[in-house]
Every structure is written in C-alpha cells, then in structure tokens.
C-alpha cells in the first residue's frame, strides 16, 4: 500500500480572542470604582478591572484526510471556513492546537504575496534564499535558475529589491520559485487571483505538469470551480472549520454549489469576509448595496453602491465589480475607470463610496458569483474578494423565453439584417 504524502488526523486550531471595553467605558468604570472603594481599587481592583474578557474560537476542529503522492487535492469552502488556516498548519507557519500532521518530503507554499521573501533582498537573492529554505544546494538552485526567471517574466527587475515589486510581479516570481525548486509537496492558496488571466492559465498548467509528470503532490485552494474541476483529482469541502465532505472533485463541487444558494440580501457586508492575498492594508471593501431592483433582472438597469475605507493616502484608485459563472470563470467586468479614465486620489483616510450604474444588465437568468476588488495606479491590488456572494439574475420584462436556461451566460442585443431567398433552393439529387 502506497504511503500518504500528506496525512492529517483530528487536526484542530484554537485561537483565544480578547474583548476589551472601549476607552470611554473603561475610564468611566474606573472613576466609579475609585469613588466607591478607593482602598480596594488600589489594592487589587485595578488589574482585574482592566483585564479583557476572553473567549475561544476554533478555526479548525477534527479535520482528517489523506493525500496520496502525485495527487492534486482541491480545498473548497466559503470565506471563513478554515481553508487558509489549514494551509498555514500544513506549511508549518503556525502550530496546531491538537491533532497530527505527517508530511513526506519538502513543502513549498504560496499562501500570501511575498510569503518567504525578504523585502530588502533582490529577486535574484530571494530565489537562492527560498531554495536554501527548501534544503537545496546552491548548485541545484543554479540549475533551475534560468527556468524560474523565464517563467516569472521579471528578468528586467531581477536585481531590484522585491519590496518595489507590484503584487503581480511578486506572485509571478513567488510561484515560479515554489513550482520549480522541486518540492515533493506544493501548496497554493487563492493568491494566484491577483495575477492576470494569462498568467493564471500558465500557473494552472504548471501545477498540472508538476503533478502528472513529476509525481509531486499539490494542494490547491480556489474559488474558481472550473480550475478546481480541471486540475484536481479529489476535493475536500470545509464548512465552519470541519470537514463536510471528501470525494471526487466534480461531485464535491456540485454538492457545494447546490448547498450555497444565492444571497437574498439587498445590503451585503464585506468587512468581515476573510481576504485573499494581494491587499496591502491601505484599502478595505466594507459593503455593497443594490439600489435598483433586487434580485437583479436581465435586460434591466442595475445600480449599486460600493462602500470602502482607506487608512492612508492612495493615488489613482480604481474599484471593480465582476460577475463569474458558478465555476468561477469571469463573464463580465466593470471597472470604475473604464469609460472616462477617472482614477481619484484619496488623500485622507476615511469612509468612501462609489456608485456603479449599468443601463442594461446582459446576464441571462441564472446564478452567478460576485467578485469585488480595488487597485491603485500601478495595477497593484488593494483588496480583492472573489466569490464574495452568489447572486440570482431573474428574467426581466423583455427577456425572451429562449434564454431562460442554466447555461444562459451573457446575452447581448445586436443589429441583424436578413437576406431571405425568395425561390426555394434546388438540392442536388
């Protein structure tokens, strides 16, 4: 019997969350206590009065599964299900509270932009640093060096400190290093979402090659159900920190999409949703409110307000909204700078909003994923929420009955000019 490349048994991760009263409440409470019982306050009350309340939160509990050598396992689940926590445990970034993890071979992880990179070192130096962390010799790293540089497409900036890289450059180099330095186990989170579509396709092909030709094991987390279906042999569905189901990928995806129905809320809070990699903390999307008819209607106007907060000055901000099919493939994208090129500079931290108006929504009736994001002038990702919610588009007053079907996708009107033959064609005998 072939030993498992990854064996996880009864894995759990617990966090202790502190709750401290606000400064105003704390000061008022302190003064009241001092006035009522000065001696008791000075003797033993001050420490206890300011001690924050604590509660436990289990990000993962009783998680068990096995992955065979050369297998590609997809991890699915809603935001907050514990996917990123699981990958951090498997990558030895954090220690489990309980349970056991057994890994056979070297592990390379791509969980966040710049994971494992030293910002002051150049791209060239970080390639050698990452190789050394994986236990490779300098000779082995040199043998792969040209392949890594060619794949990453950052040759011109190879001797630039990586702190000056855009998020896309960071990801390209980080993935190239992780995939080419021959780890036995490759772990990739949704971080690839900050790259462009062509690079994502290139990465998926490389992961497929790593598994099929090299016999290495891959764990892949993504909201793109199409990528998971094409790449992964099996999938693990996490829900509220526990394993809901493990099995063949397409079966898991079908059950997962069926269970997670479309949102019925006109106002969708975004602040508490776990973030994918790529944001730098300067901007955070906090909510979206549908100002037009809801559920959304095919062929009818759509209007929505997107709220966000900034924490420092940001130049040339763009906010984007997109719709993808239930497998995660993007169908429509609307960027705030697309028509007139307007990219405001937000000089003061604070709460902001932008309203998007679509004259006629071209999505055919069906269920779609909502993607939201923000970027700055150099195309640097500020915040990104793929699959923030599932939305249903219903028929509008002018929707033809012929497009009301599961695979409707995007339907646009156009001008058609017919040339109809007046005489019947004579068919050859």
N, C-alpha and C positions, 0 to 999 in steps of 0.2 A: 504493500500500500504506500503511495506517494505521500511523504510528509507535507504538511501545510507550510506555505511560505509565510502566512500570517494566521495566527491562532489567537482569538480573543475569547476570554471566558469570564462571565459575570462581571464585566467591566463597569465601573461607576466613577463618576467625578462629582464631588460636592464642593460648593462654594458657600462661604459664610458672608452674608450681606448685612452690613451695619446700617442702622437708621438713626440719624442724629437729628434732634429737633432744630428748627430754624434759630438763627441768632436772636431774633426778637423774642420768640417764645422762651428761649433759654435764659436771656437776660431778665425778662420779667419774672420767670420762675425763680431765678437765683435771688433776686431782690426780695421776693415774697418770703422765701425760705430764710433769708438773713434777718428780715424784720421779725419773723415769728420765733425763731430759735437760734440766736447768734452763736451760742456756745456749741450747740450740736452741729451747726454748719461748719464751724472752723475745725471741730474735732474729727468729724468723719463724713459730713454730708457733701462736701464739695466734689469729691471724686465720684461718688455714686450718682450725684445729680446730673453730672455731665456725661456719664457713660452711655454710649449709644446702645439702643436695643439691637439685637442680632437675630437673624433667622437663617435657616439652612435652605439652600437651593441645590437640587440635584440636576445638573445639566445632562448627565447620563446615568442610567441605572440598569443593572442586569443585562448588559449588552454582550451577546455571544455570537460568533460566526467564525468560519474558517475560509481562507482563500488559498487555492492550490497554486503551485508555481506556474507562471505563464498565463494565469487567469487575469481578466480585466473585470473588476468589480465596480459597479456604479453605486453611488450613495444618493438616495433621493429623500426628500422631506421638505416640509415647509420651513420658512425662516424661523429660527429658534428651536428647531427640532433636535439640535445637538450635533449636526454634521461637522462643523468646524472644530468643535471640542473633541470629537472622536479623532479627527485627523491630527490635531495637536498632540493627543495622547500617543498615537501611533508613531508620530515623528519625534517623540521624546522631548517635546518643547515644554510640556507640563507633566506632572506625575499623577497617576490615577489615585483616587481615594481608596478604591477596593478593586479586586479582580486581578486578572493576569493577562499579559500580552507577551506572545512569543513571536519573534521575527527572525526569519532565516535569511541572513545576508545584509548587505549595506542598504541603507534607506536614503533616498534623495527626495526632498519635499519642496513643493512650490505652493505655499499657502497664502502668502501676502506679498505685495510688491516689495522687493528688496530683502525678503527673508534670507538670512545667511550672508548678506552683502555688508561690507563695511563702507559707509558712505564716503569716507575720506580717501579710500583707495580707488584706483582706476579700474575700468572694466577688465583690463588685462590682469591686474593684480588680484582682482576678485575671482577670476577663473581659477587661478592657482590656489587661492585661499580655499575655495569651495572643494576643489579636488583634494586638497590636503585633509579637509574635514571628513571627506568620504574615505580617507585612508589610502589614497592613490599616491604613487611616487611622482616625482617631477617628470620623469621620463614618460610615464603613462599619460600625464596631462598634456605634455607637448605633442604626443602622438595624436590626440583628439583636438588639439587647439584650433587648427585651421577649420575643421568641421564645425566647431562651436561658433566661431566668428562668422563663417559663411551663413549658417542657419539664422543667427541672430540679426544679421544685416546692420550691425552697429560698428563696422570696421573703422569708419571715419572718426568715431568717438571713443575708440578703444583705450586711448591714453588720457581720457578725461575722467575726473573723479565722478563716480556714479551718482553722487548727490546732485549733480547737474543734469542728470538724465530725466527725460519725461517718463511718465508711468508706462507708456508703451515701449520705450527703449528698455526700461528696467525689466519688464516682463519678457521681452524677446531674449535678452541676454540670460535672465534667470532660468527660463525654460530650456534654452539651449544647453546651459551648463548641467541642469538636472537630468536632461534626457540623454546627453552624450557621454557623461562620465561613468557610464556602465554600472549603475546601482542595480542590485537584484530586485529592489522594490522602489517603484516610482509613485509618489503621492501628489496629486494635483487637485487643488481647490478651484473655485469659480474665478480665480484670479485671471484666467485667460480671457474673461469677458471684457477686460479693459483694452485688449488688442483689437486691431481691425479684423474684418471678416476674412480676408485673405490669410492673415497670419494664424487665426483660429483654425482654419482649414488645414494649414500646414502643420500645426501642432497636433491636431487630431490624427493626421496621417502618420506623424512621427510616433505617437503613442501606440497606434495600431502596429507599426513596424517593430517597435520595442518589444511588444508582447508576442506577436506572431513569429518574427524571425529570430529574436534574441532569447525568447523564453523567459522574459522578465515579467514580474507581477506589477499590475497597475491598479491603483485606487483612484477613482475619478468622481468628483462632486460637481454637479452642474444642474442648472435649471433648464438647460436645453435638452428636452426629452428626445429630440431627433438624434443629437450627438450621442446620448447615452445608448439609445437603441442600436445605433450603427456600430458603436465601439465596444460595448460591454457584453460579456458572456452572461453575467448574472447581476442582480441588483439587491441592495439592502435598503429597505424602507424604514426610516427612523421617524418616530412620532412622539413628541413630548419626552425626548430623552431615552426612549425604549425602542427596541426592535419590533416593528409592527409585522414585517414580513420579509423573508429572504427567498429568492427563487429566480427563474428565468426573467431576463430584463423586460421583454415586451409584456409579459403577464403582470409584473410588478407595476410597470408604467400605466397599463390600462386600469388596474385597481386603484392606483394612486390618483389618477386624473378623475376617475369616477367619484371617488370619495371627497375630493376637494372641489366642491362646486363653486359657481361664480358668486362674487360678492353682491349683496343687495343693499349695501350702504352707500348713500349719496356722498357722505364725507368719509374719507379713508385716511386715518392717521398713519404717518410713515416714520415718525421719530424713533419709535421703539423697535422697529424692524432691524434685525442684525444686518450689518453692512457687508457687502462683498469687498474684496481688496481693491485698492486703487485710490480711495479718497485720502486726502492729506489732513483732514480735520478743520479745514477753513470754511467749509460749507456743508450744511446738512439739510436734506429734504425733510420737511416735517408733516406735510399733508397735501391732499388733493381733494377738491370739492367739485362735483359736477353741477354746473349752473344751468344746463339745458335739461331736456327730458332725460329721465333715467328710469329703467335701463336705456342704454344708447340705442338709437334707431338707425337702420340702414337708410342712406339717402337723405337724412335729415341733418340740420345743423347740430354741431357738438361744441359745447363751450365748457371750459374747466379752469379753475384757479389752482395753481400750484404754489404752495407756501414753502418757504425755506428760511433758514437762519445762517448768518455769516458771523465769523468770530475774528476776522481780521480783514484788512483791505484786500480786494481781489480785482484784478484788471480783466476786462473783456469777458464777462460771464455769459455763458450760453446754457439754457435749460432745455432739455429734450424730453419728448414723450413718444413712446413707440408701442406698437401692437404686434404680438407674435402669435403664431398658432399654438395649440396646446402642447406641441412637441418642442416649443422653444425657438422655432425659426421665425426671424423677424419678417413681418409683412409690410408694415408701414412705419415711417419715422417722421416726426415733426420736430424740427429744431427752431428755437426762438430767433436765430439769426439767418434763417434760410432765405427769406424773401428780400429783406432790406439790409441785411448785414449788420443790424444793430446788436452791439455787444456792450452793455453798460458796464462802467467801472464802479464798483460798490466800495466807497471809501470808508464808510463807517460800519462797524459791526452792528448787527440788529436783525429784525424780522422783516422779510421782504416777500413779495408775491409777484407772479406773472400770470396773465390770463391768456389761454390759447383758444382760438376760435377756428373751427373747421366748417366751411359753408355746407358741405355735403359729405357725410361720413361714408367712405366707399367700402367699408367692411360688410360682407354679406352676413346674413343672420347666422349666428353660431357663438361659440365660446372662445375667448382669446385671452392671452396673458398680457398684462400691462407692465411695460418697462419704463422706468423713470431715471433720469440722470442729469448731472450738471458738469460742465467742463470750463476751463479757462482758455485764454488766448492761444496757448501753445498746444492745445488739444489735450491738456493734462486733465485727467479725471478728478473731479472734486467730490463727487458722490455718485453711486450707481446702485440701483435697485432693480435687477432683472426679476421678472415674475413677482412684482410687488402685490399683485392681486389677479384673480381671474374675473373677467367681465363678460356679460352676455350682451350680444347685439341682437335686437329683435327686428322683425320686418317693420318698415315704415309705410306710410300711405301709398307710396309709389313703387313699392318693392314688387317685382314680378314674382309670381309663384314658382317659376322655374329655377330660381337661385336659392330657394329655401331648402337647403340640404346640408349635410355635415361637412362637405368639402367645398363650401362656397368660396372661402378665402376673400380675395379682394375683387370687387366688381365695379368697373368704371363705365360711364356712358361715353359714347363716341358717335361721330357722324358717319352714316353708312349710305352709299349710293348704289342702287341696284340697276343691273342691266339684264333684263329678263328676255330670253329668246321668245319670239312670237310664234315661230314654227317649231314643231317637235323635232328633236334630233333623230337622224336616221342611224340606227345602230348597225354595225357590221354583222352579217349573218355568222 
